[in-house]
């Protein structure tokens, strides 16, 4: 298991290798989707009592860091 930002983990054996929060079966994607759909931090914490506010912030920071990468679109041969 690899830790990123002290709270985000990546483990090939957990959630198909998707980034999760502290090795639990809660993905970063799940948290970000809740936020995107207007769910408040307090509501997320109520639905997932094992989470902490710092976990939600780590998910947001993870997304920001992904956007700091350079991406190229390449044509793939059919």
Residue frames as a rotation matrix with the C-alpha (Angstrom) as fourth column:
UNK 1
0.587 0.810 0.000 0.00
0.810 -0.587 0.000 0.00
0.000 0.000 -1.000 0.00
UNK 2
-0.554 -0.753 0.354 1.35
0.764 -0.629 -0.145 3.40
0.332 0.190 0.924 -0.96
UNK 3
0.242 0.600 -0.763 0.40
0.817 -0.550 -0.173 6.54
-0.523 -0.581 -0.623 0.96
UNK 4
-0.443 -0.261 0.858 -0.06
0.687 -0.714 0.137 9.88
0.577 0.650 0.495 -0.80
UNK 5
-0.242 0.312 0.919 -0.62
-0.334 -0.916 0.223 13.06
0.911 -0.253 0.326 1.23
UNK 6
-0.915 -0.242 0.324 -0.60
-0.384 0.268 -0.884 10.94
0.127 -0.933 -0.338 4.43
UNK 7
-0.350 0.865 0.359 -4.30
-0.506 0.148 -0.850 10.08
-0.788 -0.479 0.386 3.92
UNK 8
0.591 0.529 -0.609 -4.74
-0.789 0.222 -0.573 8.85
-0.168 0.819 0.549 0.36
UNK 9
-0.226 -0.648 0.728 -3.70
-0.409 0.741 0.532 5.26
-0.884 -0.177 -0.433 -0.31
UNK 10
0.333 0.263 -0.906 -3.30
-0.929 0.258 -0.266 3.19
0.164 0.930 0.330 -3.44
UNK 11
-0.445 -0.368 0.817 -3.37
-0.529 0.844 0.091 -0.58
-0.722 -0.392 -0.570 -3.14
UNK 12
-0.702 0.121 -0.702 -3.83
-0.642 0.317 0.698 -2.90
0.307 0.941 -0.145 -6.11
UNK 13
-0.836 0.331 -0.437 -5.76
0.405 0.910 -0.085 -5.27
0.369 -0.248 -0.896 -3.84
UNK 14
-0.452 0.658 -0.603 -8.28
0.588 -0.289 -0.756 -2.65
-0.671 -0.696 -0.256 -2.68
UNK 15
0.406 0.756 -0.514 -11.06
0.056 -0.582 -0.811 -1.12
-0.912 0.300 -0.278 -4.80
UNK 16
0.740 -0.128 0.660 -9.32
0.658 0.339 -0.672 -2.24
-0.138 0.932 0.335 -8.02
UNK 17
-0.232 -0.970 0.077 -6.34
0.972 -0.230 0.039 0.00
-0.020 0.084 0.996 -7.30
UNK 18
0.333 0.393 0.857 -8.36
0.415 -0.877 0.241 3.23
0.847 0.275 -0.456 -7.12
UNK 19
-0.729 -0.580 0.364 -7.11
-0.026 -0.508 -0.861 5.83
0.684 -0.637 0.356 -4.64
UNK 20
0.319 0.813 -0.487 -8.83
0.556 0.256 0.791 5.33
0.767 -0.524 -0.370 -1.29
UNK 21
0.325 -0.123 0.938 -8.86
-0.605 -0.789 0.106 7.09
0.727 -0.602 -0.330 2.05
UNK 22
-0.133 -0.540 0.831 -6.49
-0.991 0.101 -0.093 5.65
-0.034 -0.836 -0.548 4.65
UNK 23
-0.914 -0.350 -0.207 -6.77
-0.377 0.920 0.107 2.13
0.153 0.175 -0.972 3.26
UNK 24
-0.409 0.856 0.317 -10.54
-0.114 0.296 -0.948 1.96
-0.905 -0.424 -0.024 3.77
UNK 25
-0.568 0.287 0.771 -13.00
0.784 0.472 0.403 0.97
-0.248 0.834 -0.493 1.09
UNK 26
0.629 0.646 -0.432 -14.00
0.442 -0.754 -0.486 4.59
-0.640 0.115 -0.760 0.50
UNK 27
-0.014 -0.666 0.746 -12.58
1.000 -0.007 0.012 5.95
-0.002 0.746 0.666 -2.74
UNK 28
-0.720 -0.310 -0.620 -11.43
0.287 -0.948 0.140 9.47
-0.631 -0.077 0.772 -3.42
UNK 29
-0.898 0.407 0.168 -13.78
0.097 -0.189 0.977 9.43
0.430 0.894 0.130 -6.38
UNK 30
-0.105 0.902 -0.418 -16.77
0.875 0.283 0.392 8.75
0.472 -0.325 -0.820 -4.11
UNK 31
-0.079 0.014 -0.997 -15.97
0.778 -0.625 -0.070 11.73
-0.624 -0.781 0.039 -1.90
UNK 32
-0.887 -0.313 -0.340 -15.34
0.048 -0.794 0.605 14.03
-0.459 0.521 0.720 -4.86
UNK 33
-0.691 0.701 0.175 -18.62
0.378 0.145 0.914 12.96
0.616 0.698 -0.365 -6.50
UNK 34
0.102 0.711 -0.696 -20.52
0.995 -0.064 0.081 13.78
0.013 -0.700 -0.714 -3.32
UNK 35
-0.333 -0.306 -0.892 -18.88
0.440 -0.887 0.140 17.22
-0.834 -0.346 0.430 -3.19
UNK 36
-0.996 -0.081 0.045 -19.52
0.073 -0.384 0.920 17.85
-0.058 0.920 0.388 -6.89
UNK 37
-0.419 0.908 0.020 -23.19
0.549 0.236 0.802 17.01
0.723 0.347 -0.598 -6.41
UNK 38
-0.096 0.364 0.926 -23.54
-0.337 -0.887 0.314 19.55
0.936 -0.282 0.208 -3.62
UNK 39
0.660 0.277 -0.698 -23.28
0.491 0.545 0.680 17.32
0.569 -0.791 0.224 -0.57
UNK 40
0.637 -0.424 0.644 -21.79
-0.625 -0.773 0.110 19.28
0.451 -0.473 -0.757 2.32
UNK 41
-0.438 -0.870 -0.228 -18.75
-0.433 0.426 -0.794 18.07
0.787 -0.249 -0.564 4.23
UNK 42
-0.584 0.266 0.767 -20.93
-0.775 0.098 -0.625 17.60
-0.242 -0.959 0.149 7.30
UNK 43
0.549 0.833 -0.073 -23.35
-0.805 0.503 -0.316 15.39
-0.226 0.233 0.946 5.35
UNK 44
0.326 -0.532 -0.782 -20.48
-0.435 0.650 -0.623 13.27
0.839 0.543 -0.020 4.03
UNK 45
-0.717 -0.648 0.257 -19.10
-0.489 0.205 -0.848 12.88
0.497 -0.733 -0.464 7.54
UNK 46
-0.155 0.755 0.637 -22.54
-0.889 0.176 -0.424 11.86
-0.432 -0.632 0.644 8.76
UNK 47
0.761 0.461 -0.456 -22.87
-0.637 0.663 -0.394 9.22
0.121 0.590 0.798 6.03
UNK 48
0.449 -0.718 -0.533 -19.31
0.278 0.679 -0.680 7.98
0.849 0.157 0.504 6.58
UNK 49
0.964 0.045 0.261 -18.57
-0.216 -0.440 0.872 8.40
0.154 -0.897 -0.414 10.31
UNK 50
0.582 -0.813 0.019 -15.10
0.699 0.512 0.500 6.84
-0.416 -0.278 0.866 9.92
UNK 51
0.128 -0.521 0.844 -14.02
0.779 -0.474 -0.410 9.84
0.614 0.710 0.345 7.82
UNK 52
0.028 -0.202 -0.979 -12.49
0.742 -0.652 0.156 13.03
-0.670 -0.731 0.132 9.16
UNK 53
0.853 0.311 -0.420 -12.62
0.025 -0.827 -0.562 16.54
-0.522 0.469 -0.713 7.69
UNK 54
0.010 -0.949 -0.314 -8.92
-0.642 -0.247 0.726 16.17
-0.767 0.194 -0.612 6.85
UNK 55
-0.414 -0.083 0.906 -9.78
0.433 0.858 0.277 13.17
-0.801 0.507 -0.319 4.66
UNK 56
0.619 0.718 0.317 -12.13
0.663 -0.261 -0.702 15.30
-0.422 0.645 -0.638 2.56
UNK 57
0.713 -0.439 -0.546 -9.49
-0.466 -0.879 0.098 18.01
-0.524 0.185 -0.832 2.21
UNK 58
-0.334 -0.875 0.351 -6.95
-0.288 0.450 0.846 15.36
-0.897 0.182 -0.402 1.16
UNK 59
0.015 0.436 0.900 -9.33
0.775 0.563 -0.286 14.20
-0.632 0.702 -0.329 -1.59
UNK 60
0.934 0.336 -0.121 -9.63
0.212 -0.794 -0.569 17.75
-0.287 0.506 -0.813 -2.89
UNK 61
0.337 -0.896 -0.290 -5.86
-0.656 -0.444 0.610 18.22
-0.675 -0.015 -0.738 -2.74
UNK 62
-0.311 -0.399 0.863 -5.36
0.241 0.845 0.477 14.94
-0.919 0.357 -0.167 -4.60
UNK 63
0.506 0.593 0.627 -7.64
0.776 0.005 -0.631 16.17
-0.377 0.805 -0.457 -7.42
UNK 64
0.896 -0.226 -0.382 -5.76
-0.287 -0.952 -0.110 19.46
-0.339 0.208 -0.918 -7.61
UNK 65
-0.045 -0.985 0.167 -2.43
-0.479 0.169 0.861 17.64
-0.876 -0.041 -0.480 -7.81
UNK 66
-0.020 0.100 0.995 -3.73
0.665 0.745 -0.061 15.52
-0.747 0.660 -0.081 -10.70
UNK 67
0.875 0.422 0.238 -4.44
0.460 -0.571 -0.680 18.72
-0.151 0.704 -0.694 -12.60
UNK 68
0.558 -0.754 -0.347 -0.80
-0.513 -0.642 0.570 19.82
-0.652 -0.140 -0.745 -12.13
UNK 69
-0.138 -0.579 0.804 0.29
0.353 0.730 0.586 17.07
-0.926 0.364 0.104 -14.54
UNK 70
-0.381 -0.017 -0.924 0.86
-0.797 -0.501 0.338 17.62
-0.469 0.865 0.177 -18.25
UNK 71
0.070 0.505 0.860 -1.35
0.164 0.845 -0.509 15.56
-0.984 0.177 -0.024 -20.52
UNK 72
-0.685 -0.230 -0.692 -1.09
-0.642 -0.260 0.722 14.81
-0.346 0.938 0.030 -24.23
UNK 73
0.460 0.835 0.302 -3.81
-0.402 0.499 -0.768 13.41
-0.792 0.232 0.565 -26.42
UNK 74
-0.676 -0.714 -0.183 -2.46
-0.547 0.320 0.773 10.79
-0.493 0.623 -0.607 -28.76
UNK 75
0.284 0.717 -0.636 -4.15
-0.951 0.294 -0.092 9.05
0.121 0.632 0.766 -31.62
UNK 76
-0.266 -0.287 0.920 -4.42
-0.477 0.869 0.134 5.32
-0.838 -0.403 -0.368 -31.07
UNK 77
-0.762 -0.061 -0.645 -4.23
-0.627 0.322 0.710 2.99
0.164 0.945 -0.283 -34.02
UNK 78
0.195 0.934 0.299 -7.45
-0.932 0.271 -0.240 1.10
-0.305 -0.232 0.924 -34.59
